Amino acid sequence: MDDHIYKIIEIVGTSNTSSDDAVSNALAKASKSIKNLRWFEVTNTRGNIKDGKVDRWQVTIKLGFTMKE
């Protein structure tokens, strides 16, 4: 197995459905412009409140991807 060197970035995904959906939205968007995505880590979960209910989920994730040779 080769050693890997990773670059890490942090992004925030949003969804009005769920925190899991917010993560999926962030990954889908990131995968369009970042190659070699390998892993993610949820670092923060929060949301907006409207009329006493969750209006929108916001999930901060760190993304790891391998750098070009």
Buried (B, 14 or more C-beta within 10 A) or exposed (E): EEEEEEEEEEBBBBBEEEBEBBBBBBBEEBEEEBEEEEEBEBEEEEBEEEEEEEEBBBBBBBBBBBEEE
